Amino acid sequence: MGRRAVALELSEGERAELSALASRGRPAQALAARARIVLACAEGEQNKLVATRLGVDAVTVAKWRRRFAEQRLDGLRDEPRSGAPRTVEVERIEAVIVRTLESQPPDATHWSSRGMARASGLSVSTVQRIWRAFGLQPHRLETFKLSTDPDFVAKVRDVVGLYVSPPAHALVLCVEPRGSPDVDEKSQIQALDRSQPMLPLRPGQPARRSHDYTRHGTTSLFAALDIATGHVIGKCYPRHRASEFRRFLDEIEAAVPSDLDVHLVMDNYATHKTPLVRNWLAKRPRWHVHLTPTSSSWLNQVERFLGLLTERQIRRGIHRSVAALQDAITRFIDHHNADPKPFRWTKSADHILASIDRFCVRNTPLIAETPRTSVSGH
């Protein structure tokens, strides 16, 4: 007949804690499964019925029923595992972490795993395990820049307000000139032809290109993104001046229905502030300008589209003339407009400002000690 299953009776506290454990998320699924087994057993069901209902083995059910009967809730926890004792003392681990965070080697700007191994007397693999456990990556470097615009908070609230709650009977357009994809942010896109043919993608080998190139001239792209539909108005010009920008505004004026107001989101670029452009806007009361803060191009939605253009068409493109470059840009815009999709803005102004404030407090004690009016408005 076999051994009779141990009957389980639960107190109110045990039942409540088991119910909480049974609903635990992914990281504690093993503990949650054990709690569900015990709860089912406490209802008076036999091991085989519990195993069938929960999709586990009957031996597993018997094990956790017995463990709970003997040790109650503590019996559901994992027992200490066997294995070799730790060979690196806590003090040495702490020393590696402190050294990584608060010093640099005499011959470099940052620690390598080999350099830290020599300095600490540990093996390279041990140093790597310590860094991995504490999320330290000395070899990585990211860039950032905080806006010093005194009207930062007001501008963020203004622009984000347009994104999350667009005005009625109006069109919100994000406008930006696109220059070179290089980091120097020149006002032209270069028509580049590589000095040698590109090597195509192959199994086990990425596509390759030569580092040098022949330059065949430049063009400037002005682009306006309709945030509601994702449609883009784009035009290439030989130069990037106020006269070209005003002509681009004429392009937008012709494309936008006359019964709609136009809210223009753009940066503080000098071209946008000349008397020629200001006079053009002053004569058109349905146009409203919203400026993004300085050093905050991420706030302009059209930058996302221009990033796709750079990534998918310009960076790897081979263009043997300015005309070929302009044709490639035009084709990309036409293809995008054939099935446009708006970018979804998900962060409120409060969320953005709070995130920047936390960044300043966490990473820059000097900023944290001074008024942060341009960051959080406090």
N, C-alpha and C positions, 0 to 999 in steps of 0.2 A: 504493500500500500504506500510505502514511502514515508518520509518524515513529514509530520504535520507542520504547516506554515505557522510562524509566530503571529499571533493577533496583535495588531497595533492600535493603540488608543492615543489620540492627540489632544493636548491641551489647546486652549484658544490661542495662546501665544505661539505655540509650535505650528498650528495650522496657518496662522497669519504669516509667519516667517516663511513657511514652505510655499505658500501661495505667491509670496513676493519673489522667492528664488525661482519658482517655476516659470515666471514671466521675464526672467533676465534675458538680456540681449545676447548677441552673437558671441562676445568674448567669454561668456560663462555658460555656454550651452550644455556642457557636461554636468555642471552643478544643477542646472535647470531640469535636465532629464532625470536626475536622481530624485529631485524634489517631486516631480510628477509621479514617479514610481511609488514613493512613500505615500503620497496623497491617495493614489488609487488603491494601494494595499490597505490603507486605513478605512476604506469604504467596505472592507470585508471580502474583497474579491481574492480568488486564488491566484497563485503566481502565473499559471499558464494563461488565464484570462487577461491578467494585467499585461503580460508579455505580448499577447495577440493584439490587444487594444492599442498599446503604445509602440508596437513594431520593434520590440527588442527581444533578446533571448531570455528564456525562463530562468537560466542560471544567473543572469545579470539581475533580474528582479529579486531572486532569492538572496543574492549577495547584499543588496542595499536594504532589503527588508531586515536582514539579520544585523547589519551594521547599525541601522537606526535603532533597533530594539536594544542593542547593547550600549551604544554611545550617544543616542539621540541625535541632535543636529550636528554635533561635532563629528559623528560618524560619516557624514556625507562629504567631508573635506578630504582632499588627497592626503595620503600618508607621506611622510618624508621619504624621498627617493634615495636609493643607494647610488654610490658613485664616489669618485675620488674627491677628497676635501679640497677646498679652494687653496690654491698655491700662492695667490697674490693678495697681500694684506690690504685691508680697507684703506690704511694710511697711504700706501703706495698708489692705489687707484686715485685717491683724492689728490695726491701730489701731481699726477699726470694731468688731471682735469684743471687744477689751478695753474699749472705751468702752461698749458695750452691756451687758457683764457687770458692770462695776465702777463705773459712774457713772449719774447720772440727769439729765435736762434741768432747767434752772432753773425751768421753769414747769409741770412735770408729775411724776408718780410713776414714769413709765417712758417709754422712747423709742418714738416712732412712726417709720415709714420716712421720712416727710417731714422730721421734726425731725432725724433722723440724717443725712439727705442734706444739709440746710443746714449742720449742724455739721461734717461731714466734707468738704464740697465735692464729693461724688459725686452721681450722679443717683439718683432714687428707685428706679428699676429695678435699678441696681447694688447698692444697699443691700439690696433685697429678695432678689436672687440670693445675696448673701453670707449673709444670715440663713438662707435656705432651704438652702444648702449645708452649713451648720454646725448646722442644727436649732434655731435661735434663734427664739422666738416671744414677744417682749416684751409683746404685747397680751393674752396668756393668763394667767390666775391660777387656781390650784387651791387647795383647802383641805386641811388635814390636822390631826390631833390625836393626840399620843402619850399613851398611858395612863400615869398616875403611880401606878397601883395597886401597892403593894409586893409583892403576891402574883400579879402579872401572869403570870409564867412558869408557876407551879403551876396557875393557873386555865385558861390556854390548853391545857396538857397534859391537864388533866382533861376539859374540854369537847370538845376535838378527839378525845381518846381514845374518848369516847362515840360520836362520829360515825363514825370509821373502824373501830371494833371494838365494836359495841353489845353489852351484856351479854345472856346467854341468859335466856329466860323473863322478859323485861322489856320495857317500852315506854319509849322516849325521846321526851319531848315538849318542844318549845321553846315557851315561853310569853312573851307580850309584850302590853302594852296599846298600842293605837294611838290616837294623838292626831291633831292637825291635821297635814296634809301641809306646812304652812308651816315655816320654819326655826326658829321659836321653840319648837317641840316642846311646845305646850300639851297638856293631858291630854284635850282634847275634839276630835272631828271636827265641823266646822261644816257646817250645812245652808245652802248658799249659793244664792241665786237672782240671776242677773245682772240689772242694771237695764234692759238692752235685749236683744232677741233675738240669739242667736248667728247669725253669717253662715256658711253652710255651705261646705264645701270645693268649690272649682271649679277647672277647668283654669287653671293659672297663678296661683292664689290659694289660700293656706292658709285653713283655718277661722279665724274671728276671733270674739273675745268682748270685751265691754266690760271695762275695768279695775275698775270699781266694782260693788258688789253689795249685795244686801239679805240680812241675816243672820237666819235663822229658828230659831236655837237650836243646841244641840250634843248629841252623843252620844259615849260612850266604848265602844270595842271591845276586848274581851279575846279573844285568839286563841291556840290551842295547835296546833302542827304535829307530827304523827307523822312522824319523819324516815325511818322504814322504808317507809311507804306513801304519804306526801304528803297524807294526809287531815287536814283542819283542823276543829277544834272552835272555833266562834266564837259570841260572845254580846255583844249591845249592852246597855249600861246607861246610865241617865241621868247618873250621876256616876262618878268614878274615886276610890274610897276603899277602905280595907281591907275593909269589909263587902261591897262589890261583888266584890272579888277573891276573898274567901272563898266567896261564892256561886258564882263561876265555878269554883273548885276543886271544889265540890259537883257541878257539871255534868260535869267531867272524871271525877270519882270514879264517877258513874253510868254513864258511857260506856265506861270501861275494864274489861275482864274482871277479876274479883276474884282470879284466880290468878296475875296478873302483877304484878311490881314496876313502879313508876313512877319514872323518872328525869326530874326536872324541871330544864330549863335556863332560867334567867331572870337578869335583871340585879339591881342593888342598889337599885332604886327603893324609896322609903320605904314605900310601900304593902305591899311584900313582906316587911317586917321588923317589922311591928307584933305585939304580943302575941297579938292575935286570930288572925293567920295562923300564927304560930309554934306556938301551942297546937294549932291544927287539924292541922298537920303532925306535931307530936310524938305525937299520938294515933294516928297511922297509920304504923306501922313499915315498911310496904312503899313508902312515898314517900321519895325521896332527892333532895335539892336540890343543884344544881350552879350556882354563880354565875359569870357572865361578868365579866371585869375592867371597871373603870370606863372610860368612853369607848370601849367596844369592842362597840358594838351589832352590828357586822359579823360578830361571832362567833356570833350567834344566828340560826339558819337561818330562823326564822319571819319575820325582817325581810325576807327575799327575797319571801316571799308578800305581806307587807304593802306592799312596794314595788310589786308588781303590782297590788294593790288600788287604791293611790293613783293609779298611772299610768293604769289602764284604766277606773276607775269614778269616783273622787272628784275628781281634779283638773279634769276637763272637765265633770263632772256638774252638772246644774241640779236642785236639790232645794228645793222650796217649803215643806217642813215636815220636822221631825225624823223623823216616821213614814216619809216618802218616802225620806229618807236611809237609815234603818235597813232598809227594804225593799230598796233597791239593794244594800246591803252583804250582806244575807242571800241575795239572788239570786246575787250573785257567788260567795259561799262554796258555795252549793248547786251551782252550775254547775261549780266547781272540783272538788267532791267526787264529782260524777257520773263523772269520769274522772281521779282524782288521779294525779300523778306525783311521786315524791320528787326533791328537789334532790340532785345528786351532789356530795359534798364531796371535793375532789381533793388538798388540801394537808395534809401532815403537820404536827404541831406543830413539829418541827425546821425544816421548810422555812419556816414562818411566822416563827419567832423569828429565823432567819438573815436573812430578808428585811428584817425590822424593824431588825436590827442593822446591815445594810449601808446602809439608809436613813439611820440616825443618823450613821454614820461619814462617809458621802458628803456629807450636807447640813447637819449641825450639828456643827461642830468643838467647840463647848462641851460637847455631850453626849458626843462621842467622848473628851474629856479627863477625864470624870468616870465613876465606876462606873455600869454599865448593868444593875444587878441587876433592875430592873423591866422591862427590854427583852429581854435575852438570857440572863440568869442567870449571866453570867461574873463 
